[in-house]
């Protein structure tokens, strides 16, 4: 059976001959993952060449390799092989090797030229995973060392025209071979999303003959829906399965395997089944329209799992699973109007992920992350936080250069945090701490498999019998690392080991909660038995109304100081004593943002001491502690808007930037202020205005003026709102004859006109004066003419003369 992608294969051969980068767009079912690689292997020009194909998920890599090998009447490891974490089937005759992203990164780092590799295929690139973006960036670097290397980037749903311009690569388009899918919208109810989908699935399983695929946001919803279905399913021929990334490969394969004759299945899945995997017999898809995404918050140094609305591209992918083998049906928990408001494409992971691994891989390559080619530039705040963490891990030095330890962490292929803990466990073992390395292995396995729930004290968890599946996985990892397992754990080392993975999450008691070493705050559960602990190490955080530590181990100050002795810093600190109402000097022992010990100093404070004290005070309390007058706030909003619109060149005026540059514009005026109440003497507007040179001051007046001249010659103040709107409040008579809405910033910003009565009371808010004169004005006129008879109310305001006078004054 010929697949649609076969039609473009001759053109693909030609493009690969003439270009070193090619983009291929093909919808699900076209055969880009299953037909195209074998086609290339069978071409004379490619008979002696080797291809690496990148798959985002382990299950997809293994399944596709098995399928392709079977097409050649072989077993995986011959012509077609695969290599995933902890498992590989490859031999000297392998010419097509299917790998996951981490494996590809290891190959690049160990062989910067990818010697012997002729083509790297990026499959399912539209998922835009963090590691896929990193692998592409490094492959583009490899091409500068190996001119023979070709890249083929394949996607089902992606803006390939934009990608083509960025990569300077041609695009090939393949038609799909999907059957029609009947899209039906199911208005959401007040029930939980898992219950809505489960009920709908049960109803439709009785009405339809084929198998069903239900997309839910995450593991929690899948487990709840599966339990409901197992309790309420009355069809003995319908088998219910969960398909999750957290399951073993064997469990995942059971969910996607064809049903026995006479049976069908209902599979509950996350977005793991959007692409790559084909579940035989699916005729109906139920799409919750939601997914769980990991969103990193650099200010707190924590990643939060957030339930988000999926993009139109993802929804199209999900619906397409019902049309792979025949006509199908897709129910969307949505309305047609709401679906149209969804974003066209999903956000790239690089824009909202923790970048610790990416920064370390870049350093191992020999450059800063900013020096690589990115389709979307990684956020500066995320990069800065990643570098700070890697310095604490000992993987980078103060200059951002990779250390010997950092090289070892990269070579391990594990997450940098967990790799650092494994390395430290080995060190402790060599120092005579028996079982330390095995404890590190168990902690690593536990952290990789655990799903956040309530609070867990790791010491207590490890004192109980471990689940057999976790223990089996830990022993597998231990064998790979040549580490011996033992029957008992040295639990006195748990906190020290865990702190090597999470140095930024060493926590100190502060008020009713805890402060982390990165400066963020967390709480314990109200019924936690650890409430009185002086120090904790926090490995996991739940986000509810606030950040709550959910996987912790207690620690003491002596143990902490002994473990981190070489990282502790003595610093001279001047801070404001709230109780005494004055500044005091201290000698502090610090770890990150934590102050472990304080010793009050008695010497007199210098002017520089007071300045630094105020800087610490404002860092803690924010710049809101300053006397923000309305003119100062307006100036800040004007400058912020000018920057957003790209007019003029001005210094950043957001709070973070102002605080970072406070030493230049603010501290010189704080050296003689010793009381909080005296801050009110500061003229904040003048201080901010003086940050601009003469040219910038004139440009600001030009682009974002503080007032607007009306046709009557009056200078009317403009009000710059925090949301970027600019409001002109003006009496309605002064706007007569004005058809076009006034603008500022070279016409980029229309004003929001607040039309006032003669008594300066609001009448109408508009950004379309011409429409107001034609429509709403007549109603306003009827009401206002009787209330203000002395003022001018023309029948045709669009043609009337503007005025700021009464009718009598106009006649004179």
N, C-alpha and C positions, 0 to 999 in steps of 0.2 A: 504494500500500500504506500503510495507516494504522498508525502506530506507537503503542505504549502511552501515551506521554506526551500524545498527542492528547486522551485522556479527561480530563485535568486542565487543559487549556488554557483552557476557559471560566472555571474557578475562578482560574486564574493571572491572567487579565485583571482579574477582580474584585479580587483581592488587590493587584495593582499599582496599581489605582485608589485603594484605600483605605489602603495602607501604603507607606512609602518604603523598606522592607527586606523581602524575602521569601526564605525558604529553600525549596529544592526538593530532595527526595531521589528519585533515580531510578537503578536499577541499570544496568549496561552493556547497551546494546542497546535502551534505552527510547526513544531519539531526542532526548534533551535537548540534544545538541550540534548535531544536524542538522535536526530537524523544528521544534523550538520557536522558534529565531530567525526562520525564514522565516514561521512562523505569525504572529508578532508584526508583522512588516513588512507582512503582508497585511491587518491589521485596520484599519478606518477610523480608529480613534482614534490609530493609530501611523503613518499613511501619511506624515506630515510630520516624524516623529521620527527621531533618530539613535541607534544602539545601538553601544556598544563591548563586544566579548566578549573576555575574557581567557583565553588558553590558556597553560599552563605551558611548552610546548615549541614550538620553531620549526617542526618538521616537522608537528606537529598543527595549528598555526595555518594553515600554507600548504595542507595537505591538506584541512582542513575548508572553508576559503575556496574552494578550487577545486571541491569537491563541491557546495557551496551555489550557487555561480555557475552550474555546469552544470545544476542543477535549475531555474534561471531561464532556461536557454538563453542564458547570457551568459558572458563571460570575467571573471576576477578583475580588479577595479578599476572595475567598473561599480556595480551596486547593492550587491554584496558585494565588499569589498576586504580586504587584509591588510597589516600593517606589522610586519616583524621586523627584527632587526639587519642592516644592510647591504642591505636589500631591502624594497620596498614596491610595492603595486599599489593605488592609491587615486585617486579623482577627485572632482569636485564633485558627482556624482550618487550617491556612495557613502553608503548609509544604515546598513549593517552593516559595521563595521570590526573585523576580528579581529586582535588584537595580542598580543604576548608581554609578560611582566611588566615588563621594563625599559622598554619603549616606553610603557606606561601610566604608569609613574612619571615619565618625562620630560614627558608631557602634563600631569600634575597639577602638577609643579613650575613649568612654563612658563605654565600657566593654572589658578590655584588654584580657579576656579569651574567648570572643565570646561565652558566656554561652548559651547552647541550640542549637548551630549551629554545625552540624556534618560534613558538606562539603561546601567548597567555590569553585565555578566553575568560572574560569576566561575565559569568552568567547571572541573571536576575539583578543586574546592576541598579535597577530602579529602587531596590530596597535601601540603597545609600547608607549601608551600615558604616560604622566608624572605621572598622578594619578594612573594608573594601575601598573606601576613600584613601586610606593610608597605603594600601597595597598599590593602588593606581599611581599615587604620588611617587612611590619608590620605583615602580616599573618605568615611569617616565624618566627617572634618574638612571635606571639601568640601561635604557635605550641610548643614553649618551656614552656609555661604556661598551655596549654591544649593539652595533648598528643593524645587525641581522634580526634582532628580536622584533616580532610583530605583536600588536595588541588588538584584540577583537572584543569590543564592549557590547554586550547584548542586553536588551531591555524590552519589557513588555509595555510598561507605561512610564514614560519619562519624556521631558521636553528635550528631545534629541537635537532640535535645531539650535537651541542655546548651547548644548553640549558640543555640537559640531563646531560652533564658532570658537568656543574656549579651547578645544583640542586641535583645531584646524584639521579635522578629519572628515572624510565623506560619510554619508549616511545611506544605508540600504534599508529598504522597507519591504517587509514580507506580509502578505495577507494571512489572516488566520483561517483555521478550519473549525470554527465553533458553530454550534447549532443555535438556533434562536432561543433566547431565554426570556420568558415572560416575567417582567418586573412588576411586582405587586407591593404596594405600600400599606403598611400596617401602622395606624396611628398609635404612638406609645401610650400606655396607661400609667397608673400610679404604682403598679406592682414593680418589684425589683426587676432589672433587665433580664436576669437569668431566668426568673419565673415566667416572664412574658414569652421568652424564647422557648422555654421547655414546654409550656402549654401549647404554643403554636406548633411546635414540633410533633407533639402527641396527636394533635388534631389532624395535621397534614399527613402523618404517617398512616393514618387510617384511610385518607382520601387518595394517596398516591401509591404507586407500586414500587418505585425505586428506592434507593438509599438516600439518606439525608445528611447534610453537613451544616452544622450550626456554629456560627462564629460568635464567640463571647470575649469580653475584655481580657480576662486573666484566669489564673488557676483557681482562685476562690470561687468565682462564678461558675466555672466548669464543674467543680466538685459539688456545689450546691445543686446545679441542674442535673448532674448525673444521679445524685441521690434521689431527687424527685422522680426522675424517669424510671429508675429501678423499682421505685415503690408504686408507680402508677401505670407503667406500661402493661397493657393487656394482650399484646401481640406476641405469641411465643416464637414467631419467626424473626422478630426484630431484635438484633443485638446492639447494645449501647456501649460506646467506647469514649474514652477521653484521649485527646492527642495534644500533648504538651511538650515543650522543650525540656522541662525538668524530668521527664520520664526517661527510662533507659532506652537504648536503641531497639532492643527486643520488644519492649512495650509499645513503642511508636510503630514498629513494623507490623505488629498485630493489629493496630488500628487502621492501617492503610491497606492491609492485605485483602485480596478479593474475598467476598463472602462465599461460603459453600453454596452449592446448588440448592435453590429453594429457600435461601435465607437472604436477608438484607440487613443493613446496618445503619445506625444513627451515630454519627461521630461529632462530639463536642470538641471544638478546637479554638486556639487563639489564631493570630495572623500567621502562625507557622505554616498553615495550609493554604495561604493565599497564592503561593507560587511554588514551582518546582515539583511538589508532590501531587501525584494524581491518585485519587481514591476511586477505585473502580466502582461503577454503578451509581454514582451520585446523579440524581435527577432533580433534587430540590435543595436549595440553599436558604438558610435563615440567617440574616445578617443583623446583628445588634447595632451595627454602625459605630461601635466603640472599640478601642484598643487601649492597652496599657503601655505607656512610654516612660522610660527612665529620663527624668529631667534633672540636670545638675544645677545646683544653686551655689555659685562660687562664693557668695558672701558668707555662707555657712559651711562651705566645703562638704555639703551633703547632697546625695542623690535621692530624689523623691519619685516614687512610682505614681504617675498621674493617669487617670482615666480620661482619654481625649476622644473627640469625634474624629473618625477616620476621614481621609481625603476622598474626593471623587475617584481618583485613580485606584485607590485601594478598594473602594466599593465596587468598581468595575471588575477588578481582579477577582473579588470574592464571588460576584454574580457569575463570572465566567466559568467557575468550577461546576456549575449545573449544566453547562452546554458543551462539555468536552466530548461526550459519547453519543449525544442525542439531544432533542429539544428538552428544555428544563424550565424550572420556575425558581425565581428568587424573591423571597419576602424580605423587605427592608423595614426595620422598626423606625419609620420615618414618614415624613410627608414629602410630596414632590417639591413643595416650595422650600422646605428646610434643606432638602438634599442639594438643591441648586446653590444654597449659600455655603456649602462645604468648600474648603480650599481645594484647588485643582490637584495639587500634589502634596505628598507628605513632606514634612521638614527633614532635611538631612540630619543624621545623628550627630554629626560633627558640631552642629550648632547648639546642641543641648546636652551633651554628654560630658562626663568627667574625662579629662584628656591626659591622665597620668601615663597610661601606656603609650599613647601617641607621642608625647614629648620624649619619653625614654627611647622609643624606637628611632625617633629623629636624631637624638643625640648619639645613639649607637651608629647611625648612618654617617654621622660626622657633621651635622649642621643643626641649626635651630629650626624649630617647626615652621617658623615664618618664612624660611628660605625655600621650602618645598612648594610645589604647585598644588593648589587646592581649588576644587570647583566652588567650594564655599569656604571662605577664610575662617579658621577657628577663632572664636571670641577671645579677645586679649585677656579678659578677666579669668577665663577658664584656663588659659595657658599659664598665667601667673600663679594661680592656685596649684596647678599640677607641678610646676617647678618647685614651689615651696614644699610640697609633700615629698617630692623626690629628693630634695636636699635633706629633709628629716630622715628619710629612709637610708641616706648615704649613697644613693644612686647617682646623684649629681653633686658637683662641688659648687662653691659660691659663685663661680663664673658660668655655671650652666654646662660645664663639660662633664661627660660621663666618666664615672670612676671605675675602678676595677670591679667593685661590687656591682655597679650598674651593668657592666658587661655580662657578669654572671647571671644577673636577674633576667636580662634579655635572652640569653642563651637557654634559660630554663623553659621559656615558652609560656610560663604561667603569668597570671596577673602580677604586676610589680609588687603590690602589697603582700600578697600571699607568698610570692617567691622570696621576699625579704624575710618573712617569718620562718620559712623553711630553712633559709640560709642560717639564720640566727639559731634555730634549733640544732643544726649540725655543729655550730660553734660551741654551744653549751655542752653538747654531747662529748665533744673533744676535750672540753675542760673538766670532764668527770661527772657531769649531770646525766646519769643514766635515764634513758627514756625521753629525754628532751626532744630529740629528733622525731621520735614516734608521736609524741604529743603534738608537735607542730604539724605532722601529716594529718592527724585526726582533726585538728582544728581547721586545717585547710579544706579537707573534705566536707566537714560540717558546714563551713561558711559557703562553699560552692553549692551545696544542695539545699540549704535551709530556706524556707519561705517565712518572711516576717509574720509574726502573730502577736502574742502577748510578750510580757517580760520573761526572759530566761536568764538565770544565773548560770554561767558556763561551768563554774566549779561544781554546782549541783548536778547539772546535766552529765558531766563527765564522771561523776561518782556513781552513776547508774549504768546498767547494762546498755551497750550501744545497739541500735537497730542493726540487724544482720546485713542489710543492703549497704548501709553506711560503712560498716566494718569491712565488708568485702571490697568496696571501692577504695578505702584507705589502704588496705593491704596491697592492692594493685599498684597504687601510687608509690607505696613504700618500696615495693620490689623494683620499680623503675628507677627509684632514687638510691637503691642499694642501702636501704634503712631497715633495721631490724625492728619488728613489732614486739611489744612486751605485754604482760597481763595487767600491769598497773601504770598509772600516770603519775608523774611528779607534779601534782596539782599546784604546788607552791610556785611553779614557773608559768602558770597559765597567763597571768596578767602581764608578766614580762614578755612572753612570746607574742601575745596579742598586741601589745603596744608597738612591736616592731612592724606589724602590718598597718596599724592605725595610730601612728604617733600624733596625728592631728586630732585624735579623739581621746587622748588622755584627759580625764575630766576631774575637776576640783569642785568641792562643795562651795556654793555661792548663794547665800540667801536660802530661798526655798527650792532652788534647782542646782544645776551644775554648769560650770563654764568649761568648754573644750579648749584644747591647746591652740586651736585655730581662731579662738575668740568667740565662736558661736555658743549659744546657750541651749541646754536640753533639760527636760524634766524626767523624773522617774514616775512610774505609775503610782497612783495615790496609795495603793495597798502594798507597795514594794517593801520587801524586807531589807532593802539596802539603803533606806532613806538616810540613815545616820553615817554611812560610809564617807570617810574624808576624801578618798580618791577612788575613781573607777577607770576602767578602760571600756570604751563603748565601741562595739563592732557593728551594731546595726541600729537604725533609727526609724521609728514609725512617725508619720506625719498625720496628726489629727487636727485639733485646734492649734496645737503647738508641736514642736519636735520632742518626741518621747524616746528615751533610750530603751531598746527592746532586747538587746543581747549584750550583757555586761558581765564584768567580773570585778570584784572589789580589790583594792590595793591600799597599801600603807605608804606614808611618806618615806620612811627609811628604805623600803623595797624599791620605790620609784627612784630615789636618789642613787642607790647603788646600781640600778640597771642603766640609768641614763646619765651617769656621772660626767662622762666626757662631753655631753651636750648641754649641761647646765651653764647658765651665764649669770655673772654678777653685773648689775647695772645700778647706776646712780639715778634715782627717780625723784622728781618733784611732783607732788599731786595735791589736789585740793581736799582738805579734810572737811567733809560736810558738817560734822558735829561741831568742830572748833571754829568753822567759818574762816579758815586761813590755809595757806599753803604750808606743807611740811616736806622735808627731804628724807628719803629713805635709801638704804642700801638693800637691794632686792636680789633674791636668787630666783631665776626665771627659767622656765622651759616653755618655749613658744610664747603664747600670751598668758600663761599661768604664772602667778607669783607664788612660789612655794614657801618662801620665808621673807620676812621684812624686819629691818632694823632701823629705828628712827635715828636720824642724825641731828646734832644740835647746832651746827654752824649756821651763821647768817646766810640768807639766800641772796644770790646775786640777781641782777636784772635778767640775765640769761636764764637762770634757774626758774624765775617766775614765768618767763616766756614759754619755756618748755612745759612748765606746769599747766599753763593755760592750754597749750596744744594737746596735752593728755586729757585735760578736762573736756575740751571740745570734741575730741575723738570719741570719748565715752558718751557724752550727752548730745552730740551732733551740733551742727551749726545753728540749730533752732534756738540754742541758748543765747545767741546774739540778738541785738535789738533790730529785728527786721521791720523797718518802717515801710509804709506803702510805696514810696518812691524807690527804695532799695529793691523791693520785690518786683516792682514793675521793670526796673532796669535789668534784673536777672532774667525775667521772662522775655524781654525784648531781645537780649543777646542770645538766649536759647533758641528763640524762633528764627533769628537771623542765621544761626548755624544750621538749623534743620532745613531751611530753605536754600542754603548754599549761597547766600549773598554776603560779600565782605569776608574779611579774615579777622576773627575775634577770639580772644582766649575763652576756654570753656568755663561756664559759670554754674554747672550743676554742683550739687553739694560735695560729691566725691572729689571732683577736680578742685574746688575751692579749698577743701581741707588739705589736699595734697600739696597745694601751692601756698598754704597759709604762712609759711616762713617768709615768703616774699612780700605779701600784701597786708598781712594782719599782725604778725608777731611784733614788728617794730613798735606798735602802738599799745602793746599789752604789758610791757616790762614794768610799768609803774602802777598798774591796776592790781589791787590785792584782794578785792571783794567782788563777789558775783553781782551785787547790786550796782557796782560801779561800771559794769559792762554797758549799762544803759547810756553812758556818756559817749559811747562810740557813734560816730556818724557813718553808718555802714554804707549809705548811698555814696558819699564822697570817696570812701576807701575803694569801693568797687569801680566808680567812675575813673579814678586815678589809675586803674589797671590798664586803661585804654590810652594809647598815644593819640596825638592830635588827629592824625589821619583816620584812625579807627572811630574816634568820637564823631567826626564829620560823616563818615560812612554810616554809622548807626542812625544819625539824624536823617540821612538820606533814605536809607532802606527801611528802617523800622522807627519812624518818628514818634515822638511822645504826644503829638497833636496833629489835627487835620484842619486845614483852612477851608471854611465853608464859602459858598458863593457870596455870602453877605460880608465876608472878610473876617468873621469870627474865628478864633483859634479854639477848636473843640478838642479837649483831651481824649486820647485813645486809651482804652483799658485792655491790657494784655493779660489774658486769663492763663491759668496753669495748663489748661488742655490745648493751648496753642491758638485759641480763637482770639480775635482782636475786635473789640466792641467800640462802636462810635455811638454814644448816647447824645441825641440832638433833637431839638424841637422840630416837629413835623413841618412847620412853615419854612424853616431854613433849607429844607430839601426839595421844595417845590421846583419843578422843572428839571430835576436830576433823574435821568432815565437809567444810566448805567451805575452799577454798584461800585463805589470807590474801592481802590486796591492800594496796597503798599508792596514793598519788596519787588520792585520792577514788574508789578502786575501779577506776581505769583500768589499773593494772599488777598482775597476779597475781604472787606470789612463786614462785620455783622452789625447791621444798623438797628439800633434801638430807638425807634421814633417815640418822641415824648409829647405830651400835651403842653399847652402854654404854661401850666403849673409844674412842668417837668415830671409828670407822672407817666410811667410806661404805657404806650398804646399798642405797639406792634414790634415784633422782632423779625427782621427779614434780611435775606441776602439777594433778593430779587426785587429791586424798586419798581421796575416797569410793571411786573405782575401785580405788585401791591396797588399801584395807582389804578390799574385796570379793574381790579376785583375788590379787595377788602376796603379800599379807601372810602367808598360810598357809604358803607355801614358805619365806619368811624366818623365820617362827616355828619351823619344824621345825629349821632349821639353827642358829638363835641360842639356842633354849631349852637345847640340850645344851651349848653353849659358855658361856652365861651363865645358869646355873640359879638364881642368887641374885636375878635381876631378874625383873620382872613381865612375863609374856607371856600376856595374856588371849585367850580364844577369839574374842571379839567386840570388837576394838579400837575399833570405831565407838561402842560404848556404854560403854567403860571409862573410868575416871577417869585423867586425865593425872598423871604423877608424875615426880619426879627422884630418887626414893629406891629402895633395894632392897626386896625383899619383907619382909625382917625389920624394916627401919626403918618400913615402912608399917604393919605389925602393931602396932608399939609406939605 
